[in-house]
Amino acid sequence: MRILIANRGEIARRIIRTAHRLGHETVAVFADPDATAPFVAEATTSVHIGPAALADSYLSADRILEAARSSGATAVHPGYGFLAENEAFARACIAAGLTWVGPNPDVIASMGSKIEARGIAAAAGVPTIPGWSDSQDPAALAAAAADIGFPILVKASAGGGGKGIRIANDASEFDTALAEASAEAERSFGNGDVIVERYITRPRHVEVQIIADHHGTVLDLGTRECSVQRRYQKLLEEAPAPNLEPAKREAMRAAARSLASSMGYDSAGTVEFVVDDESGDFFFLEMNTRLQVEHPVTEIVTGLDLVELMLHSAAGGELLLQQTDVALEGHAFEARILAENPANGFTPEIGTIRQFHVPDHVRWDAAIEAGSEITPFYDSMVAKLIVGGADREEALDALRSALDGLVIDGLVTTAGFHRWLIDQPPIVAGRVTTRFLDETPVPEAPEPAADAAAAAWLAALAASTSPSTSPWFGSSLSVTPHVMQHHLGLLPDGGELHEVAVNPNDIKPTNSTAAVVDLEGRRVAINIDGHTQSFGLPARTERWAPSAKSRKSTGDAIIAPFPAVVNSVTVEPGDQVDGDDVVVVIEAMKMLHSLRASGTSTIAGVHVAPGDQVVTGDTLVSFVQPEPAT
């Protein structure tokens, strides 16, 4: 086959890897920002499909089908997200004579609407959460919410990935929750319909992996725990899901098989459940008719390659497995490494990956290499760090070690957050709910460790005989004993200059377990407690130059907290606003962020319009300042 991958980044590279191992050719499609991305270079051939805007590139079925025609592709694998669960795209591929590497369009359509999916699940005997969606009239939805009882979950009928979901704790919050969920769903999926359903206050997110063929074979490949989430987006996954009663686990797996069999399912898919942590009862959440981001943990514990099985099924082959052949051995974890700042509310980060180091003996599914640019146009996930072990404790230790050795220089990521996360008692015990991060404050990043960075610099300098890029790893430092005390000026990224005096003879092992030193570029990236901290060493004449600081809000205006695109502006000059009123909505990395007034005021000026691209510190809206008291 010559397989066109209708996707980008990490998942495109992952599909390419299996396709090439099996002897297939691949076609990458790419938008302008991805022209130099690794997945483009790794495919057999590549086709440019348009500008950064999703509607004109990765969400344009016409452009992707034209790329398939021009490149001679014979099959299409959609990956996840984008058009992966678009029934019309699947039908168009088949109509064009292409092999569709995914489930048949009928099941995509039936599961694409959560409203229809609930009915199908109930008919298959799968428990469903009490909910209502008979009308999209706001008054009718509000009445249904009151009948079900608060708290209520307002959830997009179409799509997935945590988009179009809001919680209303009481009737006063319902209108806002409905408006925001519907607007985000319309923008993300082109369908603003929603469901209102009972919100389980102590929910776990547990899912079952399905694989099936065109000959009636439907297998489950065990459970996954995906309860660590922020904004309904998963951050840490593991397989199998821990602390489930054996009878509940088997019932959940059987329910997933029953649902898939009832629809004639014929590819990889995932049935997701909400588990009430208090009662242990489980309820159908949705079915994702595609490959999941977290599929590697299932591959670790089963020894199976899900992309290979999808390709085999799409080509009409029979799965040469029975349910009794599926053996689950050991345990696996996946940490999603995101370009986000957890200490600042998981705000997006953009920048260039200057250098990085990944420990040995881990699975690293990544969109990045040194020099990769992280833009505001697409999802914030840059890589997945996957580890396995003979049991859960061993796998968790392996993840700790891997995060301790991971260095990503150039922007803040969630790696340090993950290192903190996996030491938290609920994670260690395997008793976590989706409310965990709502109830547990994320700690601040550690102070810049200039001493450790200076030690790493001197160790690399002592080991080098010429000014070239040299890596340095390990917690023990080796230096020449005759070197006298060094005074170094180190400039942390975005911070104040540090003057560090280091005597190599007094250097002791540091808390870091990995660092990358670029002698030629005069940079050090060092891992401290899971956080990569980056330092530059200015030339001596530049050492005292002031560092640039991010512009902060003074209360006079709404300031862009990070690079983004303006989605909407809700005010005009002269408007009155009260505290917590939404003033501007911005979008970054496929997420909407509402910027609100901090108190009663009058709008003086609106400095942006929908569609404008802004950078950190830009003034978006300014307020009239009160007259000074006399």
N, C-alpha and C positions, 0 to 999 in steps of 0.2 A: 504493500500500500504506500501511497504518497499522502501523508496525513497533514492537512492544514490545521494549525492550532489557533483557534479563534479566541486567543487570550494573550496574556503578557506576563512578564516578570517571573516570579518563582515557579508558578504552576506550569508555565510554558517550558521552562528548563527541565522540570521534573518529567513532563510527558516526553520531551525530546530524548531524555536519557533512556527511558524504557524503549521507545520506538526504535532508536538506533541500535540498542542491544538486540532487538528482535529482527534487525535487518531492514526496517522500513525507512523510507525517506521522509523528511519533514519540511513543512513550509511555515515560516513565522510571518505574521502580519504585525506591522508596527505603525504607531503614530509618531508625529514629529519629536516629542520629548524622548522617545525610546530608540532613536536612530542608532545610538551607540551602545545600547543595552546588551548585556551578555547573551540573552536568549536569541537576539537577532543574529549574532555571529555564530551561535552554536547550531542553528537549524541548517538543513541542507541548502535551502534557499530562503529568501525573504522578500516580502512585498510591502511597499509603503502604502498605507490606506487613508492617510489624512492628517489633519491637525490634532492638537491636544484635545479639543472638545470631544467628549465621548460620543455624542450624537453623530459626529462626522467621522468617527473612526471605529472604536471597538464596539459601539452599539449600532453601527450601520450594517445591517444585514446585506444590503445591496453591494457595499464596497467589499465586504468579506467574500461574498459569492463571486464577485468579479475577480478578486485575488485568487480564489480557488480555480476559476476558469483559466486565467492567464498563466498560472503556475503549473497547470496540469495535475492538480491535487485530485485524489480519488476518494478521500475520506476527510471528515471534519471532526476534531475533538474539541469541545467547547471549554474544557477546564471547569472552573467554578466562577460564579459571578457573571457579570456582563450578560451574554446571550445564552448561558448554559441551561437555563430553565425557561427559555422562550419557545413555546410550542410552534409559533409561526415560523421561527428561524429553522427549527428542526424539520418542519414540513418543506420549507423552501430548499434546504440542503438535499433532502430525499428526492424532491421533484427535479432537482438539477442533476440527478444521477450519482450523487455522492453518498458514500456510506456514512451514516450518522452514528458516531461513537457515543451512545447514550441511550436512555430508554425511549420507547416509541412515543411519538407525539401525543397520542391519546392519554397516556398516563401523566405526561408532563402537564397537559391541560387540566386533568382532573385534580392533580395535586397543586397546581399553580394558584388556585383559589383556595385559601384557607377555609372559606365558607363551604365550598363543595367538598373539600378534603375531610372536614368534620363529619359530614353526612356519610361519606364512604367508610371512614374509620368506624363510625357507630354501627353501620351495616355489617362490618366485618367482625363485630364483637369487641372492638378495642375501646376501652374507657375514654370518655372525652370530658373536658372541663365544662361546667355549666356556662352557657354563653348565648348570645343572640345576635343575629345579623339579617333579620327578615326585611329590614328597610334601612336606607341610608339617610333618612330624614333625621336631622339633629335632635329634634324634640322626641322622636320615637326612640332613638338611641339613648337619650338621657333618661327616658322613662324605663327602658329596659335595664339600664345600669342601676337605677333605684330599686327595681324589683329583684335583681340578682343580689344586690347588697355590696356596699363599698368595703374595702378598696376594690377598684375595678381596673382591669387592664384593657386599654384601647389599642388594638393591634391591626396593622395593615393586613388586608385579605390577600394581597399579592406579594410576591417577592420573599425576601428573607434577610439574613445577615444582620438582624437587629434594627433594621430601618423601619420607621413608621410605627414605633411602639412608645406609648406613654402610660404612666400610672396616674389615676385620680383617686386620692385618698378619701375624698368626700365630694358631695354634690357641687361645692363651690369651685372645685378644680376641674370639673368634667369638661366644660366648654373649651377651656384652654387646651386640655389634653387631647380632645377630639380634633380641634383645629390644627394643632401641631402635628399629630400623628397622620392626619389625612393629607396635609400639605407635603410632609416628608415622603409619604407613600406615593403621592402623585408625581413628585419630582424624581424619585428613585425608580419607580416601576411603571409610571404612566397610568396608574390606577389608584384613586384615593379612597376606595371602599375600605371599611374597617369592620372588625368584630369587637363587641364588648363582651368580656368574660370575667368570671371570678378570678381575683388575684390571690394566689396562694402565698401566704406571708413567709413561709419557710421552704422555698422551692429548691430542689436540686434539678440540674439539667443533665439527663442521662439519655444516651442514644444507642441505637443498634444499627450496625453496618449490615447492609444487604448486598448480595451479589446474585444475579440470575441470568439465565440465557433465554434463547428463543424457543426452547424445547420443553419449557415447563418446570425446569429445575430452579428452585428458589432456596438459597442458603442464607443463614445469618452468620456473621463472623464475630459475634460477641458484642459486648457493651463498651461504651466510652463515657467517662465523666467529663463534663464540660461546664462545671458550675462556676468557675472563676471567670467573671465577666465584668466589663464596665460598658455602660450604655448598650447592654444586650449584645456586646461583641465579646467573643471568647478570647481569653488570654493564656490559659494553661489547660491542657487536656491530658488525660491518661487513659490507658486501657490495661486491664478491664476496670470498670467502675468499682470502687471499693465499697465495703460496708453495705451490701445489699443482701437481704435474706435470700438464701438459695431458691426458695419457692417463688419469690417476687422476680428474681433475675430470670428464671426460666419462663415465667409467665410473660414477662416483657419481651423476651426473645421470640416466644411463640406468637405473641400478638403482632410483632413486626413481620414475621413470616406470613401470618394470616392476611394481613393487610396487603402485602406485596403480591401474594398469590391471587387474591381476589381481584386484582387489577390486571393480571397478566404481565407483571413487571419483568423486564428482560435486560437489565444492566446493573451498574452499581448505583446504590441509593442509600439514604439514611432515614430511619424513622426516629424522630425525636420525641422524648417524653418529659413531662414535668413530674417529678417525684416529690410528694409531700413528706418532708423530712420528719414531721411529727407522727404521721400515721403510717408511713411507708407505702401508701397508695400511689399508683401512677396513672397518668392521664396522657392521651395523645396530644402532642403539640403541633407537629407538622411533619411532612415528609419532604426531604430535599432530593429531587430527582437528578442528582449529579454526583460528582466526586466532591468530597468534603475537604476543607483545609486540613483537618486533623486526621486524615486517613493514614498518615505514616505510623501512628501508634498502633493501629490495627495491623498494619503490615509487619511491625516488629514482633507482635505476639502470635501472629498466625504464620509468618514466613511466606506470605503470599504477596504478589505484586498486583495491586488493584487495577492499575492502568493496563497491565498485560491481560488481565481477565476481561476488562472492558473491551479491549481490541479483539480478543478471541470471540467474545459473545457477539460483537457488532459484525464480525465476519461470518456469523452463522454457526460457529462451533458450539459444541456441547461442553458444559463444565464437567470435567472428569473427576468430580468430587461428589460425595454425599455428605449430609449433615454430620454423620458420625466420623467423617474424615477430617473435620475442622477441629484442630487441636490448638488450644490456647495455652501457650507456654510463657512463663515469666510475666514481666510488667514493663510498661513503657510510658514515658512522659514526653510531651511536646510543649516547649515554650515559644510563643509567638513573639519574635523580636520586632517591635514596632518603632517607627520614627516618631515617638511621642515622649513628652516630658511628664512622667507620673506625678512628680512633686508639684506640678502646676496644672493639676486637673486633667492630665493626659492630653495636653494641647499638642497639636502637630508640630513637627520639626522638619525643616528642609535644610539642605546643604549638600556637600560633597564628601563622600567617603574617602578620606585621605589614605588610610591604611587600616588593615585589620588582621587579626590572628584568630584562628579557630582551633581549639584543641583537637588533638588526634582522638580517634576512637569514638566519634560522635557522628550522627547523620546531620548534615547541614544542607537544608533545602533553601537556597537563597536567591534573591533577585539581584544581589549586589556583588561587585568586585571592587578592588581599590580603584578609585577614580569615578565610581558610579555617582550620578547626581540624583538626589531625592527631591522631587518636584512636588508642588501642591496639587497636581492634577489628578493623582490616582490614590489608591489605598495606601495606608501608612505602613503596612507590613513589608519589611525588607528581608526577613528570613525566618526560618523555623529551626530551632535547635531540638533535636530528637535524640533520646537516649533510652537504653533498655537495661534490664537487670533480671537476675534469676527470680527476684521477688520485689515487692513494692519498696521495701527499705533500701535494697541495693540500687534500684533504679533512681530513687530520690537522691541517694549519695552520688550517683553518677551525674545527675543534673547539677548538684551543687558544685562538683569538681569542674564540670564543663563551663558553668557560668563564671566560676573563679578564673578560668583561663581564657575567657573571651574578651577580646579587645576590638572595639570599633571606634575609630578616630574620625571625627568630623562633625558629629551631631549627637545630641542626647537620644538614647534609646531606652527601651523598657528592660534591658538586661539587668541593671541594678535593682529595679523593682522586683523582677523575678527572683533574684538572689535573696532579697528580704522576704518575699512571699513564701518561699518553700520552707522557711524556718518557722513560720507561724503555726501555733499548735493545731488549729483546725485542719490545716493542710497536711501536717505531719500525721495527724490521726485519720485523715481521709473523711472528715465530717464537715464539709463546707457546703454552704448554700449560695445561691446567686446573689444574696444580700450581703455577702461577706465584705465586699469593698465599700458598700454603703455604710457599713457599721464599723469599719476599721480604717482609721486614718493612715494614709500613705506617708511614710517619714520623708523628711527633707533629704536631699542628697548630701553626702559627707562634705566637709570643708575641703578645699583644694589641698592635696597632699604634695606640696612642693618639695618637701624633703625627700620623699620617695622618688619623685620624678627626677630630682637632681642626682640621686644615687644611681638611678637607672642610666641617666645620661653619662655620668662619669665611668660607669662600668663598661658601657658600650664604647666610649671614647678610648678607654684603656685597652680594650680588646681589638681596636681597629688600627690599622697602619696607614689608612688613606681615608680621605673624606668621602665616604660612600654610604649608602643606606645599609644599616646593619640591624638585624633583629636581636633583641635580648630577652630571654625568658628565664623565669625561675625566681625564687625568693632569696637565694643566696648570691651575694655579690662578690665578684672577684676583681680586685684592683691591684695596681702595682704599688708596693709599700712605700716607695720613695716620693710619691706625689704629695706635694704640700697642700694645705688647705685651699679650697677653691671657693670663690665668691661668684655665684651665678644669679643672673636675673631671669626669672621665669614668669611668663605672662600666660595665665590660664585663659582659655577661650572665654571671652565675655567678662573677664574679671580684672582685678587690680594686679599690678606687677608685684611679684614677691622677690625679695633679696634673700638668697639662701647661702649660708656659709657651710660648706661640707668638708670634713676631713676624711678622706677615704679610709684612713686607718681606723676610724671610729664607726664606719658604716656597719649597721646591724641588719639582719634580715627584716624585711618590711611585711606589712599585711598583704601586699599585693602578691599575686601568683603569676602575673604576666604583664609584660610591657612591650611596646614596639618603639624603637628609637630610629629616627631618620636624621642621621648626622648631617647629611648634605642640606636637607630642608630645615635643620635646626628645630626639630619637633620631637616631643615625647608624648606617647599615649600610654597611660598606665591604668591597670585595673585595681581599684581599691574597693573592697567589699562588694564586688560585682558591678561597680560603676566605673565606666571608662572616663578618665579625666585627661584632658588634652592641654599641653603646654607648648608655647613657643619660646625659644631663646633668642631674644633680639640681639642685634649687634650692640657692642658696648656703648657706642655713641647714641643708640636709640633706646637704651635700656629704661630711661626714665620718661619716655613718651607716654602721655596719658592714654588709657585704653578707652575704646568706644563703649558706651553703655546704651542699653535699650531704653528708649523713651518711655516714661511712665505716665500714667494718667494723673492729672492734678485735681481731678474733680470738675474741671472746666469743660471737659469734652469726653466723648467716647473715643477711645484709642484702640487701634487694631492690636490685639494681643499676639498675633502671629500672621504670617503670610496667608492670604485667603482671597476668595472671590466674593464680592458682595452679592448676596442672594435677593434680599429685599430691604427696603427702608420704609418704616411705618409712620414716619413723621415728616412734617414740613416746617419751615421757619414760622415761628409764632405759636406753634402748638404747645399746649400745656401737657406735661408728663408727671406722673406720680412715681414714687419709689417702686422699683421692680417692673415697671412697664417695659416691654420689649421695644427697642428703638431701631436696632439694625440686626439683621440676620446675615451671617457670613457662612461660607462653605469652604472647608479645607479637607482634603483627602476623603471626599465623599461623605463627610459628616456636616450637619448643620449646627451652628452655634448661635444662640440668641444672646445679644448684648443688651443689657438692661440699664435703665436709669437708676441712679443710686439715691434719688430723693425727688421731691417736688421741684420742678423747674420749668423754664420756658426755652424752647428751641431757638437758638440764635442763627445757626446755619447748618445746612446739610451739604457735605463736601464730597459725597460719593453718590453713585447711582447703581442700580442693579447691573451686574456684569462687569463692574470695575474690579481690577485686580489691585490689592493693597498689600503693603509690607508691614512688618512689625513697627509700631510707633506712629503710623499714619493717623491723622485726625479724621474721623468719620463724621461725627456730629458734634457741634459745639453748643453750649448752653449760655443763656443770658446770665450775667453775673449780678448778684444782688447789690443794691446800693449800699455803701458802707454806712454803718450805724453812726448817728450824730449824737 
